[in-house]
Amino acid sequence: MHQPAARDDAGHRTATGPASVTVAQLAEFDEIIDVRSEGEFAEDHIPGAINCPVLDDAERVRVGTIYKQVSSFEAKKIGAALVSRNIARHIEDRFLDRPRSWRPLVYCWRGGTRSGAFAQVLQQIGWRVGRLEGGYKAYRREVIADLQTLPARLRWRAVCGLTGCGKSRLLAALAGLGAQVLDLEGLAAHRGSVLGTLPDAPQPTQKMFETLIWNVLRGFSPARPAYVEAESRKIGDLRVPESLIACMWQSECVRLEAGVGVRIALLKQEYTHFLDDPQALMARLEILAGLYGHAVIHRWKMLARAGRWDELVEDLLGTHYDPAYTRSTLKHYPRYAQALVLKLEHTGDDAFAALARRCLGRDG
């Protein structure tokens, strides 16, 4: 780490300033502090970072307005007062219990004034603080660059199967046995279909989605297979990085199969929020009216109102999901025909664990 020596007014060497560090050194620190505003933090941030804004969204607007309409000098005075108060509040509220050995890393947008002010105060207290060189912009550049190269270094296994076969449950079982698993739908907070939105769980931003993928991939070993559910380019409103989807589409496949009764049971477990709120389901079904016409949508709504869930699910599978999934899979996964076939007999955890062991046995 580059840590330049500080000097006093007489030119004498004093205690060194905050260390300048790179993204590769993130793991060396006990805590990562993002001092950008709450809006910047919500769009994307380093995984595990906590948000301690030195200027919140409203304060940034205020200082920026003074800068443009009055002068940079007046803006700096107001900004300095706000930053000083906010740093003091964060230290009192969050960091007074940290021991002398605590090592924090601070970053802002470019690694400039905001992180410099916060890091300098922490360093003066006596903590060995680091400041991310280039700030969030440098971090974001590294994420983009890594996402271009990391997927191609791995041996992918795409878990394929019709809707309701339990692909997500199989991935969870594989992860439970120590396999490398990239759960894209979990990271995207979406189940990947027109009914895939999750209640009270909005999707992350595109940048945050890419950060979450990067954070998983950088921990994978090329020596072991990496399992992922077969996907198309989009999961809800989010796009899977091009380099990753290209590798997935060329990967070896695992085909999970299940009878329609098992699939219906699994789907009813996964979509209980629609069983509890049929009106929400009917609103989502309207999206499919352009494909199937109002008569079909009316039939599905009638089944939902009547609580005839098994009939509705089977009709949705046969009419919409199975044909669409089959077309997409055959188009994008050329190695699908050579897939290892796993047959799911029931919905218990032991059934998924047994199939996961078969996967690992084949790859072991």
N, C-alpha and C positions, 0 to 999 in steps of 0.2 A: 504494500500500500504506500502510495506517495503521501507523505505528511510533511509539508514545508515548515521550516522553522519560522516562528514569529519573532519580531523584534520590537523593543519599546522605542519611545521617542528619541532616546539617546543612541539608538542603534544596537543596544545590547541584546543578545540572544535570550529569549524567554521561552515559556512552555510552548510546545508545538500546537498548531491549530488542528481542527478536525481533519481526519484522514480522508483522502480522496480515494474512492474504491470503485470497482467495476461490477457489472451484473454477475460475473462469475464468482464474486466473493460474497454474495448475499447470505449464504449459509453460515458465514463466520460470525454473524451478529445475533444477539439475543432477541431483538425486537426491531421491526422496520416501521418507521414513522413517516407517513405521507402527510406533508404539511400543505398540500393543495386544498382548494375549497371542496365542500361536500359534493358539489355538482361534478367537478373534475374526478373526484374519487369514485363516484357512482358509475361514471362511464367506464372506467377501467383503473385497475391498480395492481401492484405487485401482490401475489397471493400471500395472505397472512398479515399484510400491512394493516396498521390501525390509522385512522384519520384524525389528525390534530391540526385543523386549518389555522394558519397564521392570519389569513384573511378569509372570511366566509364569502359565499356568493354575493350577498348584498354589499359587503364591504369592498369587494373587488370592483363592483360596479361604481360605488361611490368614489373610490380613489381614481379609477379610470376616467370618470367624468370630470373630476377636478383637474386631472392631468391634461385633458383635451381642452377644457373650457377656461381654465385659469392659468396654471403653469406647472411644470414638473416639480419646482421647488415646493410649492404649496401641497402638491400631491404627496411628495416624499415626507413632509412633516406630518400630515394626517395619517399616512400609511405607517410611519414609524410608531406613532402613538398607538394605533390599533394593533400592530404586530406585537409590540411590547406587552400590551395588556393580555393579548391572547396567549402568548408564550407563557406568561406568568400563571394564567389560569390553568393551562394544560399541565404545567409542572405541579401545581398544587393539587389538581384533581386526579392526576393519573400516575405521577412518577415519584412522589415523595417516598414511597416505600421501596424504591429500587436500591439494591446494594451498590457499594463502590465498584464491585466487579462487573456490573451490568454494562453491556456493550450495545448501544443503539445505533441504527443506521437511519439517516434522515434523507429524504429526497423531496424535490418539488418538480416543476415542469421542466426546467432546463438545468437544474443544479446550481441556480444562482442565488438571488437575494433572499428569497423566502427560506430555503433550506439552510443557507449560510447563517442567517440570523438565529434560527432555532439551534443549529448545531453548535454555534459559537457559545450560546448560553449553557448548553449541556456540557460542553467541554470545559468551560470556566468553573462549573460546579465540581468537576473532577472525574467525570465519566469519559471513557475511551470511545468517543463518538466517531462515526464515519459519515461522510456525505457522498451520495451517489454521483459520480462524475457524469455530467450530461443529463442528470435527472430522469424524469419519466420518458422524455423523448429518446434518450439513449436506450433505455429499457425496451421501449416499444420497437425500436429498430432491430434489436437483438431477437425479440419474439418473432417478428416477421421473417428475419433471416433464418432462424432456427426451424420455423415451420416449413420452409422450403426444402430443408435437408433431412430433418429428423425422421419423417415417415419412411423415406426410402432406405434407411438403415435397418429397419425392423422386418421381421418375418410375420406377416399378418395372417390371421385366420378370421374370415368373415362368417359370422353366425347368421345363416339364412333360415327362413321359415315363414309360413303364412301368418297373418295377424292372429294373435291369441295363442300361439304355440309356446309362449313362455321364453322368448329369446332373452329378455331382460333378466328373468329369474335364472336362466342358465349362466349368464355373465356374472351375476352375483354369486352363484355357486362356485364358478371358476375362481373368482376373486377370493372367496372364502378358503379355497384350497391353495392360495398363494400364487395363482396365475397372474400374468400381466394383462390387465383388462382396461380398455378405454370405453367408458360408458358415455357415448356421445349424447344420448337422450337425457341421461341424468344431468350432464353438464349444461345442456340446452334447456332444461326444465320444460320438456315437451316430449310427447310420445310419438311424434313424427307422422301424424295423420290429421285429417280434418277435425277429428274429435280429440286431438292429442293435447290440447291446452290443459294445464294443471290448475286446480282451484287454489287461489291465494298464493300462487307461485309464478310471478311474471318471468318471462325469459330475460336473460342477461343481455347486455348490449353485444353487438358483434365483436367489438374489441375485447370485452371481458370473456366472451366465449372462446376466442382465440387464446387469450391468456390462460384459461383453465385447461385447454387442450395442451398447450405448451408445457404447463406445469406438470401434467401427467407424463407426457412423452419424454421429458428430460430425465425422468427417473427410470425409464425402461432400459433393459439390457438387450442388445442385438443378439445375444447368444440364446435367448428364449423367445418362443412365439408370443405375439401380442394379439389378444382376442378383441373383436369389435363387432357390434351388430351391423349387418348389411344395411346401408342407408343410400338414399339418393342425395343430390347436392344440397337440399334444403331440409332443415328440421324446424318446422314452424316458420318463423321469420328469419332464421339464422342460416348462413351458408357455411358448409363444411369447407375448410381450406382446400384449394385445388390440389395441392401436392398430396394431401392426405387421401382425398377421395379417389385420386388416380391410383394410389397404392392399394386401397381397399378393393377397388374394382378388378384389379389384377391378382388378387390374393387367392390362396386356397380357401375352400369353403367347408363349412360344417352345416348340414341341413337338419333342422329340428322339425320333426313331424308329430302331430297329435290328432286324435279323432275329434270330430266336431263337438262332442259332449264335453271333452276335456277343455277345448278351446273356449267354449261358452262359459264354463265354470271359471276359467282364469280371467276372462274379460270382465265378468261380473265382479270379481274380486278387485280388479285394477280400476274399474270405472264406477266405484260405489257412489261417487259424487253425482253422477248422472242418474243413478237409481234413486237417490235422495232428492234430486231436483230435476224431474222430467222436463220442466219448461226450458231449462238451460240446454238440455239435449235437443229438444225440438228446434230451438233457435239455431243451433249448430247444423242441424240436418238441412235447414233451408239453403245452406251454401251449396248443397248438391243438387238443387232443383234444376239448374242449367244442364246437368248431365243426364238426369233420369226423369225429369218432368214432375209436375205437381201431383199427378195421381200416385206415383210411387212415394213421394214425400208424405202425402196424406196418409197412405197405408202405414208407413213407419211411425208417424205421429199417433195414429190410432192405437197401434200396439204399445207405444210408450205410455199413453194416457191410461190404458187398461192394465199396465204393469205386466204385460205378457213379454217379459224380457228375453226368455229363451228363443221365442219365435222371432223377435226383433233382431237379436244378435245373429241368429242363423241367416235371416234374410239379408242383413247388411253384409255379412261375410260372402254369401253366394253372389249377391248382385254387384257389390262395389269392391270390397277389400281384396278378395281372392283374385279376381281377374286383374285388377290394377297391380297388385304385388307381383303376380306371376309375370306380367309383361315387363315390369321394371327390372326384376331380378334376371330374367333371361337376357335382357338388353345389356345390363351393366356388368354381370358376373359370368364371364365366359367359362370359368372353371366350376360352375355350379353342378354340372352333370357328373363330375368326378368327386363330389363332396362325400365326406363321411356322414352317413345317415344315422341319426339318433331318434328313437321313437319314445315319446313321452306317454306313459300309461296312466298317470294320475297327477294330481296337483300338489302332492306333498313335497316337503323339502328334501326328503330322502330320495325321491325320484330324480330331482335335479342334481343332487350330489352324486348319484350313481352315474348320470350322463356326463357330468363334469369330469369324473374320474376316467371315463372312457376317452374323453378328449385328451386329457393329460397323458394317458397311457399311450395313445397313438403318437403324441408329439414327444414323449419321453424317450 
